[in-house]
Amino acid sequence: MSDSIDFFTLEYQDLWEADVEYFKDLGINTIRIYGVNPGINHDAFMCALREAGIYVIIGLLADCPDCGIGPNQAPSCYPATLKERGQRIIHTFSHYDNVLAFSAGNEVALYAVDRETALNAPCQKQFLRDMRAYILGCRSSRGMRAIPVGVITADFDRGLNALYYACRTDPLDLLENAEWYGLNTYQHCDPSAVTIDDLAGYIALKADFQNYSLAIPV
């Protein structure tokens, strides 16, 4: 882990213990974490969240060499070591019963660099499929519970991204699509708004996803 710091270990307990107390005060029931190191123990952190009634979405990628889908064109955008990293994280964190889901990607766009030539989304889908296949195999051989794997994108090309990751390009491949879809949508709300109906951006967002009729949770 050269660039990412895993803050969810005993080394940083004084930091995350304070955060957990804030989470409890706010009534938060789910958080998403990034950059975990599967070689370090996370028992204290995960147990503290469990006692607080908080579920966790675990990111499988990190900001370190070969720890994520690259910006270049498929297939070279999928580093050989990433599959093993994802499997190790899933194996480690599947033992915690408050793991809600795994995220196979965060803002890995359909198009990278100039959004015309470097199409890296097939790498993201292959990694997604590999992680789902690993969980399926572990369910058969080790009794691992079925933890859903999804992706999270930035809020641009909204329909293109949502429909792409929710669909199967091969109808016979039951593992290719995301099992859930997340969206990082950065919208400034009108400070004078007093009801949801006053939030034009949210209304448009909800209407768009109702029109997409995705078969997976968003």
N, C-alpha and C positions, 0 to 999 in steps of 0.2 A: 504494500500500500504506500506508494511514494507520494501521491498528491492528495488522496483522500485521507481524512482522519476519522477513525471509528470512535465516535464520542460516546458509545453506548456500552462501555466497559467499566470495570472497577477503577481504572485510572482516572476516569472523568466523573466518578460517582457524585462528587460534590456539585457538579453542574446539573446533571440530569435529575438528581433528587429534588432540587429546587424547581425544575421545570415540571416534574410530575405533580408537585403540589399546586402549581398554577393550573395545570390541566384539570385537576380535580375541582378547583374553584370555578373553572369555566364550564364544567360539565362536559368536557370533551370525552368522547367514547372511542375514537379511532385516530391514530396518527400514522404518518408515512415516514420511513427513515431511509437514508441513503448511505452508500459507501461502507457497508459492514464488512468486517474481516472475518471469514468463517473459521480462521485459526485461533481466534480469541474467545474466551468464555463470556457469554452474555446473560448468564443466569440471573444475576442480581437485577439487572435492568428489566428483563422481561418479566420477572416475578413481581417487581414493584409495579409495573403497568398492570399486570393481572390483578393484583390486590386492589388497584384503583379502578378496575372494571374497564380497562382500555385495551382495545384490539390494535394490532399493528399490521401495516402493509409494508413488506420488506422489498426494497429495491435490490435487484440482482446485479446492477452495474455500478461502476464507480469511476472517479476521475483519476485513473492511473493507467499506465501503459497496458494495452490489450485487455482492459477491464470493461470495455463497452463496444457497441457497434460503431465502426469508424465512418468518416464522411465520404469515403471513396466508393466507387461503384461496386456492386455485387459481382463476384462472391468475396472479393478481398476485404470487404468491410466487416467480415465476421472473423475475428482473430481465433486461431486454433485453441488458445488457452481459455477463451471465454466460456465455452461449453462446460469445461471442468469446474471453473469458478462458480457458475450458476448451480451446478449439481451439488457442489460442496455447501453452498449457502442453503439450498433447499433441504439437504440432508440434516444440516445443523439446526435450522430453525423450525423444521417440521415437528420437532419434539415439543415445542411450546404450543399449548392449546389456545393461546390468544393471538396466534398468527392468523389474520383474516385472509390474506392473499399475498401473492408474489407479483412484483412488477418487473416485466422483462425489458422494459425500456421507458425512458423519460425524455420526451421531446425529441425522439429520433424521427426526423421528418421523412415524408415520402420522397422529397427531393433535397439533396444536400448541395452545398457550395453554390452553384448558379441555378439550382432547381430546374435544370434542363438536361444535363448530361450525367450527373453523378447520382444515379438512382440506387439508394442504399436500403430502401424499405424491404426488399426481398431478404436481406440479411436479418433484419429485425423479425420478420415473420419466421424465418428458419430457426432463429434462436428461441422464439416463442414456442414453436413446435417441439424443439428438442427438450425444452423444460417440461412441457406437458407430457411428452413421452417418458421422460425420466420419472415423473411422479406416477404415471400409470404403471410403469414397470415396478416401482417400489411398492405400490399398492398390492400388486400380485405377490411379490416376493417377501416383503417385509411388513405388510399391513399398514403402510403409511396412509394417513387420511387424505381425502381428496381436497387439496388446497388449490383454489383457482389461480390461474396465471393470466395476467392481462398486460396492457400497455397504457402509457399516459402520453398525450401529445400536447403541444402548444396549440392555442386556439387560432389557427389560420388554416385555410383550405378545409374548413370545418367538415363539410360533407364528404369530401374526398378521403380524408384521413379516417373518419369514423366508419364509413362504408368499407374501406379497404381492409382495415384490421378486424372488422366484424365478419367479413365474408371468407369463403373458401374458393381459391382459384382452382383447386382440384376437389370436385364434389365428393370424391371417395376418401379424401384425407380428413378424418374427423378431428384432427389435432391442430390444424393449420390456423384456425381463427383464435382471436383473443377470447377468453372466457368472461372478461369484463373490460370496460373501456373508461379511462379517466381523461379528464381535460383540465389543463391549466389555463383558465380563462381570466385574464387580467382586465377587469372592467371597473371604471370609476363610477360609483353610484351617485346619483343626484342627492345632495345633502338635504334637499327639501322634501324628498320622498318619504311618505308615511305608510304606504302599503306596497305590496309586491307588484300590484298593477301599475305603480308609478315607475317601476324599474324597466325601462324600455329594452335595455340590453339583455336582461334576464328573460324577459318575455320572448324576445326573438330567439334566444338560445333554446328555451324550452320548446318553442314552436318548431324549430329546426329538427330537434331530436325526436319530437313526436312524428314529424314527417318521414324521418329516416326509418322508423319502426324497427330498430335493432332488436335482435333476439337475445341480446346479452345486457346485463346491467350497465348503466352509465353512471 
